[in-house]
Amino acid sequence: MTRLSFTYNEKQFYLSAFNGLG
């Protein structure tokens, strides 16, 4: 469960960063 949560969090973070960059 922790792994899934971490992945989800990371995905959201990366998406936000990518959106800001793009």
Buried (B, 14 or more C-beta within 10 A) or exposed (E): EEEEEEEEEEEEEEEEEEEEEE
